[in-house]
Amino acid sequence: MIKKKECLECKKEFDFDTLARYPRKYCKDCSAKRKKMWDEQWKVKFEDLSED
């Protein structure tokens, strides 16, 4: 069954499947942005580290 829900980040309404194991909190656009930010946080360069 599909229902409408409000995105927690951008406040737009989106459709989601109520039978999903983990219901969505964010729309597809916001989910993609958050996933990209999550993946990039682990890409630390050697130059970014301090010598302390």
N, CA, C and O atoms as CSV, one atom per row, in Angstrom:
chain,resi,resn,atom,element,x,y,z
A,1,MET,N,N,0.841,-1.165,0.000
A,1,MET,CA,C,0.000,0.000,0.000
A,1,MET,C,C,0.895,1.240,0.000
A,1,MET,O,O,1.900,1.274,0.711
A,2,ILE,N,N,0.552,2.231,-0.768
A,2,ILE,CA,C,1.359,3.436,-0.903
A,2,ILE,C,C,0.641,4.612,-0.241
A,2,ILE,O,O,-0.546,4.846,-0.469
A,3,LYS,N,N,1.388,5.340,0.582
A,3,LYS,CA,C,0.854,6.518,1.254
A,3,LYS,C,C,1.782,7.695,1.017
A,3,LYS,O,O,2.908,7.529,0.548
A,4,LYS,N,N,1.301,8.881,1.343
A,4,LYS,CA,C,2.110,10.091,1.239
A,4,LYS,C,C,2.675,10.423,2.619
A,4,LYS,O,O,2.030,10.220,3.648
A,5,LYS,N,N,3.900,10.940,2.599
A,5,LYS,CA,C,4.566,11.312,3.833
A,5,LYS,C,C,5.388,12.562,3.572
A,5,LYS,O,O,5.768,12.817,2.430
A,6,GLU,N,N,5.669,13.343,4.599
A,6,GLU,CA,C,6.450,14.555,4.445
A,6,GLU,C,C,7.921,14.273,4.741
A,6,GLU,O,O,8.251,13.638,5.743
A,7,CYS,N,N,8.792,14.748,3.870
A,7,CYS,CA,C,10.237,14.572,4.034
A,7,CYS,C,C,10.692,15.359,5.262
A,7,CYS,O,O,10.257,16.492,5.466
A,8,LEU,N,N,11.562,14.771,6.078
A,8,LEU,CA,C,12.034,15.447,7.279
A,8,LEU,C,C,13.012,16.574,6.978
A,8,LEU,O,O,13.208,17.464,7.806
A,9,GLU,N,N,13.622,16.543,5.805
A,9,GLU,CA,C,14.626,17.558,5.482
A,9,GLU,C,C,14.048,18.706,4.660
A,9,GLU,O,O,14.193,19.865,5.047
A,10,CYS,N,N,13.396,18.412,3.536
A,10,CYS,CA,C,12.927,19.480,2.645
A,10,CYS,C,C,11.436,19.772,2.799
A,10,CYS,O,O,10.936,20.727,2.204
A,11,LYS,N,N,10.730,18.986,3.568
A,11,LYS,CA,C,9.299,19.180,3.854
A,11,LYS,C,C,8.381,18.995,2.652
A,11,LYS,O,O,7.233,19.440,2.684
A,12,LYS,N,N,8.867,18.340,1.584
A,12,LYS,CA,C,8.015,18.032,0.442
A,12,LYS,C,C,7.315,16.706,0.703
A,12,LYS,O,O,7.833,15.865,1.438
A,13,GLU,N,N,6.142,16.513,0.107
A,13,GLU,CA,C,5.446,15.245,0.239
A,13,GLU,C,C,5.954,14.257,-0.802
A,13,GLU,O,O,6.236,14.632,-1.940
A,14,PHE,N,N,6.070,12.989,-0.405
A,14,PHE,CA,C,6.498,11.943,-1.325
A,14,PHE,C,C,5.714,10.675,-1.009
A,14,PHE,O,O,5.158,10.526,0.080
A,15,ASP,N,N,5.680,9.768,-1.976
A,15,ASP,CA,C,4.995,8.496,-1.802
A,15,ASP,C,C,5.963,7.473,-1.222
A,15,ASP,O,O,7.143,7.451,-1.575
A,16,PHE,N,N,5.452,6.623,-0.324
A,16,PHE,CA,C,6.270,5.543,0.200
A,16,PHE,C,C,5.420,4.306,0.396
A,16,PHE,O,O,4.202,4.391,0.551
A,17,ASP,N,N,6.063,3.173,0.387
A,17,ASP,CA,C,5.391,1.886,0.526
A,17,ASP,C,C,5.256,1.560,2.007
A,17,ASP,O,O,6.256,1.492,2.722
A,18,THR,N,N,4.032,1.358,2.470
A,18,THR,CA,C,3.809,1.077,3.890
A,18,THR,C,C,4.224,-0.341,4.264
A,18,THR,O,O,4.401,-0.642,5.444
A,19,LEU,N,N,4.380,-1.212,3.276
A,19,LEU,CA,C,4.763,-2.588,3.560
A,19,LEU,C,C,6.276,-2.788,3.585
A,19,LEU,O,O,6.745,-3.907,3.793
A,20,ALA,N,N,7.044,-1.721,3.375
A,20,ALA,CA,C,8.501,-1.818,3.381
A,20,ALA,C,C,8.988,-2.151,4.782
A,20,ALA,O,O,8.360,-1.792,5.778
A,21,ARG,N,N,10.113,-2.841,4.840
A,21,ARG,CA,C,10.673,-3.232,6.138
A,21,ARG,C,C,11.067,-2.006,6.956
A,21,ARG,O,O,10.800,-1.938,8.156
A,22,TYR,N,N,11.711,-1.029,6.291
A,22,TYR,CA,C,12.094,0.223,6.934
A,22,TYR,C,C,11.446,1.369,6.170
A,22,TYR,O,O,11.862,1.668,5.050
A,23,PRO,N,N,10.449,2.011,6.740
A,23,PRO,CA,C,9.776,3.102,6.022
A,23,PRO,C,C,10.713,4.290,5.814
A,23,PRO,O,O,11.558,4.581,6.660
A,24,ARG,N,N,10.556,4.964,4.693
A,24,ARG,CA,C,11.400,6.110,4.353
A,24,ARG,C,C,11.093,7.301,5.245
A,24,ARG,O,O,9.951,7.512,5.654
A,25,LYS,N,N,12.133,8.077,5.541
A,25,LYS,CA,C,11.980,9.332,6.263
A,25,LYS,C,C,12.226,10.514,5.343
A,25,LYS,O,O,11.770,11.626,5.610
A,26,TYR,N,N,12.961,10.268,4.243
A,26,TYR,CA,C,13.365,11.326,3.335
A,26,TYR,C,C,12.928,10.981,1.914
A,26,TYR,O,O,12.787,9.809,1.564
A,27,CYS,N,N,12.713,12.026,1.093
A,27,CYS,CA,C,12.386,11.799,-0.313
A,27,CYS,C,C,13.630,11.277,-1.031
A,27,CYS,O,O,14.718,11.258,-0.454
A,28,LYS,N,N,13.476,10.857,-2.278
A,28,LYS,CA,C,14.599,10.270,-3.017
A,28,LYS,C,C,15.752,11.248,-3.176
A,28,LYS,O,O,16.911,10.853,-3.052
A,29,ASP,N,N,15.458,12.516,-3.446
A,29,ASP,CA,C,16.516,13.510,-3.631
A,29,ASP,C,C,17.317,13.707,-2.346
A,29,ASP,O,O,18.548,13.704,-2.372
A,30,CYS,N,N,16.631,13.876,-1.241
A,30,CYS,CA,C,17.316,14.081,0.041
A,30,CYS,C,C,18.062,12.813,0.461
A,30,CYS,O,O,19.148,12.897,1.034
A,31,SER,N,N,17.491,11.649,0.183
A,31,SER,CA,C,18.169,10.391,0.503
A,31,SER,C,C,19.471,10.266,-0.271
A,31,SER,O,O,20.480,9.824,0.278
A,32,ALA,N,N,19.457,10.650,-1.542
A,32,ALA,CA,C,20.665,10.578,-2.363
A,32,ALA,C,C,21.734,11.538,-1.844
A,32,ALA,O,O,22.912,11.182,-1.802
A,33,LYS,N,N,21.341,12.749,-1.450
A,33,LYS,CA,C,22.290,13.717,-0.907
A,33,LYS,C,C,22.907,13.198,0.394
A,33,LYS,O,O,24.119,13.287,0.595
A,34,ARG,N,N,22.057,12.653,1.276
A,34,ARG,CA,C,22.549,12.160,2.565
A,34,ARG,C,C,23.467,10.959,2.381
A,34,ARG,O,O,24.457,10.826,3.100
A,35,LYS,N,N,23.156,10.090,1.438
A,35,LYS,CA,C,23.999,8.923,1.173
A,35,LYS,C,C,25.354,9.358,0.638
A,35,LYS,O,O,26.387,8.810,1.026
A,36,LYS,N,N,25.349,10.353,-0.261
A,36,LYS,CA,C,26.602,10.851,-0.815
A,36,LYS,C,C,27.464,11.465,0.289
A,36,LYS,O,O,28.670,11.220,0.337
A,37,MET,N,N,26.867,12.251,1.165
A,37,MET,CA,C,27.608,12.841,2.276
A,37,MET,C,C,28.165,11.761,3.202
A,37,MET,O,O,29.297,11.876,3.672
A,38,TRP,N,N,27.390,10.724,3.466
A,38,TRP,CA,C,27.819,9.623,4.322
A,38,TRP,C,C,29.004,8.881,3.709
A,38,TRP,O,O,29.963,8.557,4.409
A,39,ASP,N,N,28.942,8.613,2.413
A,39,ASP,CA,C,30.024,7.908,1.732
A,39,ASP,C,C,31.298,8.741,1.683
A,39,ASP,O,O,32.396,8.196,1.796
A,40,GLU,N,N,31.167,10.057,1.514
A,40,GLU,CA,C,32.333,10.914,1.378
A,40,GLU,C,C,33.020,11.216,2.699
A,40,GLU,O,O,34.170,11.654,2.694
A,41,GLN,N,N,32.367,11.004,3.815
A,41,GLN,CA,C,33.007,11.318,5.092
A,41,GLN,C,C,34.174,10.380,5.392
A,41,GLN,O,O,35.030,10.710,6.213
A,42,TRP,N,N,34.222,9.233,4.751
A,42,TRP,CA,C,35.292,8.272,4.997
A,42,TRP,C,C,36.487,8.494,4.079
A,42,TRP,O,O,37.524,7.851,4.242
A,43,LYS,N,N,36.350,9.394,3.121
A,43,LYS,CA,C,37.440,9.664,2.174
A,43,LYS,C,C,38.330,10.779,2.729
A,43,LYS,O,O,38.224,11.930,2.305
A,44,VAL,N,N,39.186,10.444,3.654
A,44,VAL,CA,C,40.081,11.410,4.258
A,44,VAL,C,C,41.426,11.301,3.561
A,44,VAL,O,O,41.976,10.210,3.409
A,45,LYS,N,N,41.945,12.443,3.139
A,45,LYS,CA,C,43.232,12.459,2.465
A,45,LYS,C,C,44.365,12.578,3.485
A,45,LYS,O,O,44.162,13.087,4.588
A,46,PHE,N,N,45.526,12.120,3.124
A,46,PHE,CA,C,46.687,12.193,3.997
A,46,PHE,C,C,47.028,13.652,4.325
A,46,PHE,O,O,47.443,13.955,5.443
A,47,GLU,N,N,46.853,14.550,3.357
A,47,GLU,CA,C,47.173,15.958,3.543
A,47,GLU,C,C,46.241,16.623,4.552
A,47,GLU,O,O,46.615,17.617,5.174
A,48,ASP,N,N,45.026,16.085,4.722
A,48,ASP,CA,C,44.055,16.680,5.633
A,48,ASP,C,C,44.370,16.387,7.095
A,48,ASP,O,O,43.851,17.068,7.980
A,49,LEU,N,N,45.203,15.398,7.367
A,49,LEU,CA,C,45.525,15.027,8.745
A,49,LEU,C,C,46.569,15.970,9.317
A,49,LEU,O,O,47.449,16.443,8.598
A,50,SER,N,N,46.469,16.240,10.605
A,50,SER,CA,C,47.451,17.110,11.250
A,50,SER,C,C,48.606,16.275,11.796
A,50,SER,O,O,48.501,15.054,11.915
A,51,GLU,N,N,49.698,16.940,12.122
A,51,GLU,CA,C,50.877,16.249,12.615
A,51,GLU,C,C,50.869,16.062,14.130
A,51,GLU,O,O,51.807,15.476,14.672
A,52,ASP,N,N,49.866,16.529,14.811
A,52,ASP,CA,C,49.810,16.432,16.278
A,52,ASP,C,C,49.702,15.032,16.762
A,52,ASP,O,O,49.646,14.799,17.969
